[in-house]
Amino acid sequence: MRRSGVSEASKPHRVRCETRHRAYRQTDKDSAMSAKKIAFIGLGIMGLPMAVNLVRAGHTVTGFNRSPQRVDSLVAEGGLRGGSIAEAVADAEVVITMVPDSPDVEAVLAGEGGVFENAKPGTLVIDMSTIRPDVARSVAGIGAERGFRVLDAPVSGGEAGAIEAKLSIMVGGSQEDFDAARPVFDVLGTTPVLVGPSGSGQTVKAANQLIVAGNIQLLAEALVFLEAHGVDTESGLEVLGGGLAGSTVLQRKGKGMRERNFTPGFRIALHDKDMRIVTDSAHAAGVAVPLGAQVAQNVAALKNQGHGGLDHSALLKIVEQLSGRGE
């Protein structure tokens, strides 16, 4: 006798499909509920890909940048245009700043026409720039007095890490504010860590920049050393990368240094600023950083030679000069 309707064999598949569809709808609903209105101020080499990743994660991102062409790039990816800081932050639940130096952060957040004058009290303000720890503490204090929740959250990973959303994020502030920011951090990086109260994120970032600069300097010396002895540097770096000498610096910077391709992922001018933060902060704390101080001088020399726009891996140029092998 012929049966009508769905066979018994097909019912489990149908049930599974309906369950899966319900799960998809619930996921979409959860995503919509978690989507934030984010203002992103500073769309440079790092800031733009970070903002784009937030757009792709479903957040509404309004960008502002001194160079409007960078905002055009964000809009092309689905972001919104902020004609001013005031316009960008007006309805924001989260404000992220990613600007070059301490005075820029002070102006953007606490200056006339800045975030604290125009955002809604209670807004979560995340400064992801790299600045002096004392300035981070000062800005957080001003923000708190005006009713804002402020985190310092500098990042490491360079342009590639920003594009790939694999940044390391070192955060200073309260646990409560860190927890509130965690969904945003999880879009941007793989290692968001609360390292202490306000200013602590910047202190850890200074230590990071010290280590990175030292690694690049030693990688540059190793390359010049290998070349002087006629070693195939591609093979040499491959085997070095598999041992204790291996590092993210070697992995990300080695090929470009071998080829003398110094297209900026992180500019010498910015690392010079960071190394001044390191040496000044070390001096203030009474801490000796002899190797770091030497590398800081090399970075500064490269900048003073007019190479501030090159990638920091251009430290290789200094080693070549000292070895009598440069141009």
VEXDREN-2710 file (C-alpha; in Angstrom, 1 decimal):
% VEXDREN-2710
k/r/px/py/pz
1/MET/0.0/0.0/0.0
2/ARG/1.4/3.4/-1.0
3/ARG/1.9/6.0/1.7
4/SER/1.5/9.6/1.1
5/GLY/3.7/12.4/2.6
6/VAL/7.3/12.3/3.8
7/SER/8.9/8.9/4.2
8/GLU/10.1/7.8/7.6
9/ALA/13.7/7.8/6.2
10/SER/13.5/11.4/5.2
11/LYS/12.1/12.8/8.4
12/PRO/15.3/12.9/10.4
13/HIS/16.9/14.9/7.6
14/ARG/14.0/17.3/7.5
15/VAL/14.1/17.7/11.3
16/ARG/17.9/18.3/11.1
17/CYS/17.4/21.0/8.4
18/GLU/14.7/22.8/10.4
19/THR/16.8/22.7/13.5
20/ARG/19.8/24.0/11.6
21/HIS/17.7/26.8/10.1
22/ARG/16.4/27.8/13.5
23/ALA/20.0/27.9/14.8
24/TYR/21.0/30.1/11.9
25/ARG/18.1/32.5/12.6
26/GLN/19.1/32.6/16.3
27/THR/22.7/33.3/15.4
28/ASP/21.6/36.1/13.2
29/LYS/19.4/37.5/16.0
30/ASP/22.2/37.2/18.5
31/SER/24.6/39.0/16.1
32/ALA/22.1/41.8/15.5
33/MET/21.7/42.2/19.3
34/SER/25.4/42.4/19.8
35/ALA/26.1/44.8/16.9
36/LYS/27.4/48.2/18.2
37/LYS/27.5/51.7/16.8
38/ILE/31.2/52.4/16.7
39/ALA/33.1/55.6/15.9
40/PHE/36.6/55.0/14.7
41/ILE/38.9/58.0/14.6
42/GLY/42.2/57.6/12.8
43/LEU/42.2/55.4/9.7
44/GLY/45.9/55.1/9.0
45/ILE/47.9/52.0/8.1
46/MET/46.6/50.1/11.1
47/GLY/43.3/51.9/11.8
48/LEU/41.7/51.4/8.4
49/PRO/41.9/47.6/8.3
50/MET/40.8/47.4/11.9
51/ALA/37.7/49.5/11.1
52/VAL/37.0/47.4/8.1
53/ASN/37.1/44.2/10.2
54/LEU/34.6/45.7/12.6
55/VAL/32.3/46.5/9.6
56/ARG/32.6/42.9/8.3
57/ALA/31.7/41.6/11.8
58/GLY/28.4/43.4/11.6
59/HIS/29.0/46.6/13.5
60/THR/28.0/50.0/12.3
61/VAL/31.2/51.9/12.0
62/THR/31.5/55.7/11.4
63/GLY/35.0/56.8/10.5
64/PHE/36.8/60.1/10.8
65/ASN/40.3/60.9/9.5
66/ARG/42.2/64.0/8.7
67/SER/42.8/62.6/5.2
68/PRO/39.3/62.1/3.8
69/GLN/40.5/59.5/1.2
70/ARG/41.0/57.0/4.0
71/VAL/37.3/57.5/5.0
72/ASP/36.4/56.9/1.3
73/SER/38.1/53.5/1.7
74/LEU/36.0/52.7/4.8
75/VAL/32.8/53.8/3.1
76/ALA/33.6/51.5/0.1
77/GLU/33.7/48.6/2.6
78/GLY/30.3/49.5/4.1
79/GLY/31.3/52.0/6.8
80/LEU/29.8/55.4/7.3
81/ARG/31.4/58.8/6.9
82/GLY/31.9/61.2/9.8
83/GLY/32.5/64.7/8.7
84/SER/33.9/65.7/12.1
85/ILE/34.7/64.1/15.4
86/ALA/31.5/65.5/16.7
87/GLU/29.5/63.9/13.9
88/ALA/31.3/60.6/14.2
89/VAL/30.7/60.1/17.9
90/ALA/27.3/61.6/18.3
91/ASP/25.4/58.3/18.5
92/ALA/28.3/56.0/19.2
93/GLU/28.2/53.4/21.9
94/VAL/31.9/52.8/21.5
95/VAL/34.6/55.2/20.4
96/ILE/38.0/53.9/19.2
97/THR/40.9/56.2/18.6
98/MET/44.0/55.2/16.6
99/VAL/46.2/58.3/16.1
100/PRO/50.0/58.8/16.0
101/ASP/51.2/60.3/19.3
102/SER/50.3/61.6/22.8
103/PRO/49.4/65.2/21.8
104/ASP/47.1/63.8/19.1
105/VAL/45.3/61.6/21.6
106/GLU/45.0/64.5/24.1
107/ALA/43.5/66.8/21.3
108/VAL/41.1/64.2/19.9
109/LEU/39.8/63.0/23.3
110/ALA/40.1/66.0/25.7
111/GLY/40.6/68.9/23.3
112/GLU/38.1/71.5/21.9
113/GLY/35.6/69.8/19.7
114/GLY/36.9/66.4/20.8
115/VAL/35.3/63.1/22.0
116/PHE/34.6/64.1/25.6
117/GLU/32.8/67.3/24.4
118/ASN/30.5/65.5/22.0
119/ALA/30.0/61.8/22.9
120/LYS/27.3/60.7/25.2
121/PRO/28.3/60.2/28.9
122/GLY/28.7/56.5/29.6
123/THR/30.3/55.8/26.2
124/LEU/33.1/53.3/26.2
125/VAL/36.2/55.1/24.9
126/ILE/39.1/52.8/23.7
127/ASP/42.4/54.5/22.8
128/MET/44.4/52.0/20.7
129/SER/47.2/54.4/19.8
130/THR/50.7/54.0/21.3
131/ILE/51.4/56.9/23.6
132/ARG/53.1/57.7/26.9
133/PRO/51.7/55.8/29.9
134/ASP/51.4/59.0/32.0
135/VAL/49.3/60.6/29.2
136/ALA/47.1/57.5/29.1
137/ARG/46.5/57.8/32.8
138/SER/45.8/61.6/32.6
139/VAL/43.3/61.2/29.7
140/ALA/41.5/58.3/31.5
141/GLY/41.1/60.5/34.6
142/ILE/39.7/63.4/32.6
143/GLY/37.3/61.0/30.9
144/ALA/36.1/59.5/34.1
145/GLU/35.4/63.0/35.5
146/ARG/33.2/63.6/32.6
147/GLY/31.4/60.3/32.8
148/PHE/33.2/58.2/30.3
149/ARG/34.7/54.7/30.5
150/VAL/38.2/54.9/29.2
151/LEU/40.6/52.1/28.3
152/ASP/44.1/52.3/26.9
153/ALA/44.5/49.4/24.5
154/PRO/47.5/49.7/22.2
155/VAL/48.2/46.8/19.8
156/SER/51.0/44.8/18.3
157/GLY/51.1/42.9/15.0
158/GLY/51.7/45.6/12.4
159/GLU/49.7/46.1/9.3
160/ALA/49.5/42.4/8.6
161/GLY/48.1/41.7/12.0
162/ALA/45.5/44.5/11.6
163/ILE/44.4/43.1/8.2
164/GLU/44.3/39.5/9.4
165/ALA/42.6/40.4/12.8
166/LYS/45.5/38.8/14.7
167/LEU/46.6/41.7/16.8
168/SER/47.9/41.4/20.3
169/ILE/45.9/43.9/22.5
170/MET/47.3/45.0/25.8
171/VAL/44.7/46.8/27.9
172/GLY/44.8/49.1/30.8
173/GLY/41.6/50.0/32.8
174/SER/39.0/48.3/34.9
175/GLN/37.8/44.7/34.6
176/GLU/34.2/45.8/34.0
177/ASP/35.2/48.1/31.1
178/PHE/37.5/45.4/29.6
179/ASP/34.6/42.9/29.7
180/ALA/32.4/45.4/28.0
181/ALA/35.0/45.9/25.3
182/ARG/35.9/42.3/24.9
183/PRO/33.5/41.6/21.9
184/VAL/35.2/44.4/20.0
185/PHE/38.7/43.2/20.9
186/ASP/37.8/39.7/19.8
187/VAL/37.0/41.0/16.3
188/LEU/40.4/42.8/16.1
189/GLY/42.8/40.4/17.6
190/THR/43.6/37.0/19.1
191/THR/45.2/38.1/22.3
192/PRO/43.3/40.8/24.2
193/VAL/44.6/40.9/27.8
194/LEU/43.9/43.2/30.7
195/VAL/47.3/43.9/32.1
196/GLY/46.4/46.4/34.9
197/PRO/44.9/49.8/35.6
198/SER/44.9/52.8/33.3
199/GLY/48.3/53.3/31.7
200/SER/49.4/49.7/32.1
201/GLY/48.5/48.9/28.5
202/GLN/50.8/51.6/27.3
203/THR/53.6/50.4/29.6
204/VAL/53.4/46.9/28.2
205/LYS/53.3/48.3/24.7
206/ALA/56.5/50.2/25.4
207/ALA/58.1/46.9/26.5
208/ASN/56.8/45.3/23.3
209/GLN/58.4/48.0/21.1
210/LEU/61.7/47.6/22.9
211/ILE/61.7/43.8/22.2
212/VAL/60.5/44.3/18.5
213/ALA/63.2/46.9/17.8
214/GLY/65.9/44.7/19.4
215/ASN/64.7/41.7/17.3
216/ILE/64.8/43.7/14.1
217/GLN/68.3/45.0/14.9
218/LEU/69.7/41.5/15.5
219/LEU/67.9/40.1/12.4
220/ALA/69.5/42.9/10.4
221/GLU/72.9/42.1/11.8
222/ALA/72.4/38.4/11.1
223/LEU/71.5/39.0/7.5
224/VAL/74.5/41.2/6.8
225/PHE/76.7/38.6/8.6
226/LEU/75.3/35.8/6.4
227/GLU/75.6/37.8/3.2
228/ALA/79.3/38.6/4.0
229/HIS/80.0/34.9/4.2
230/GLY/78.2/34.1/1.0
231/VAL/75.4/32.1/2.6
232/ASP/72.0/31.8/0.8
233/THR/70.0/33.9/3.1
234/GLU/66.6/32.4/2.1
235/SER/67.8/29.0/3.3
236/GLY/69.6/30.5/6.2
237/LEU/66.5/32.3/7.5
238/GLU/64.4/29.2/6.9
239/VAL/66.5/27.0/9.2
240/LEU/66.9/29.8/11.8
241/GLY/63.2/30.2/11.9
242/GLY/62.7/26.6/12.9
243/GLY/64.9/26.9/16.0
244/LEU/65.2/29.0/19.1
245/ALA/66.1/32.0/16.9
246/GLY/62.7/31.9/15.3
247/SER/60.3/34.7/15.9
248/THR/57.4/36.6/14.5
249/VAL/59.8/39.3/13.5
250/LEU/61.8/36.9/11.4
251/GLN/58.7/35.4/9.9
252/ARG/57.1/38.7/9.0
253/LYS/60.1/40.8/8.2
254/GLY/62.8/38.5/7.0
255/LYS/61.8/38.3/3.3
256/GLY/61.4/42.0/2.9
257/MET/64.8/42.6/4.5
258/ARG/66.5/40.1/2.3
259/GLU/64.9/41.8/-0.8
260/ARG/65.5/45.4/0.6
261/ASN/61.8/46.0/0.3
262/PHE/61.0/48.5/3.1
263/THR/57.4/49.3/2.2
264/PRO/56.0/50.5/5.5
265/GLY/53.9/48.2/7.7
266/PHE/55.1/50.2/10.6
267/ARG/57.1/53.4/9.9
268/ILE/60.5/54.2/11.3
269/ALA/59.1/57.6/12.4
270/LEU/56.6/56.0/14.7
271/HIS/59.0/53.5/16.1
272/ASP/61.3/56.4/16.9
273/LYS/58.5/58.0/18.9
274/ASP/57.9/54.6/20.6
275/MET/61.6/54.2/21.5
276/ARG/61.6/57.7/23.0
277/ILE/58.7/56.6/25.2
278/VAL/60.7/53.5/26.2
279/THR/63.9/55.4/27.1
280/ASP/62.1/58.3/28.8
281/SER/59.9/55.9/30.9
282/ALA/63.0/53.7/31.8
283/HIS/64.9/56.8/32.9
284/ALA/61.9/57.9/35.0
285/ALA/61.8/54.5/36.7
286/GLY/65.5/54.3/37.2
287/VAL/65.8/51.2/34.9
288/ALA/68.8/50.5/32.7
289/VAL/68.0/49.6/29.0
290/PRO/71.5/49.6/27.5
291/LEU/70.7/47.6/24.4
292/GLY/67.4/49.3/23.9
293/ALA/69.1/52.7/24.2
294/GLN/71.6/51.8/21.4
295/VAL/68.8/50.5/19.1
296/ALA/66.8/53.7/19.9
297/GLN/69.8/55.7/18.6
298/ASN/69.9/53.6/15.4
299/VAL/66.2/54.2/14.8
300/ALA/66.7/57.9/15.4
301/ALA/69.7/58.1/13.1
302/LEU/67.7/56.4/10.3
303/LYS/64.9/58.9/10.8
304/ASN/67.3/61.8/10.7
305/GLN/68.7/60.5/7.4
306/GLY/65.3/61.0/5.9
307/HIS/64.1/57.5/6.1
308/GLY/61.2/58.0/8.6
309/GLY/58.7/56.8/6.1
310/LEU/60.3/53.4/5.6
311/ASP/59.3/50.3/7.5
312/HIS/61.2/49.8/10.7
313/SER/62.9/46.8/9.2
314/ALA/65.0/49.4/7.4
315/LEU/67.3/49.2/10.4
316/LEU/69.2/47.0/8.1
317/LYS/70.5/50.1/6.4
318/ILE/72.3/51.2/9.6
319/VAL/74.0/47.8/9.9
320/GLU/75.1/48.0/6.3
321/GLN/76.5/51.5/6.8
322/LEU/78.4/50.5/9.9
323/SER/79.8/47.5/8.0
324/GLY/80.8/49.6/5.0
325/ARG/78.5/47.6/2.8
326/GLY/75.7/50.2/2.3
327/GLU/75.0/52.5/-0.6
END
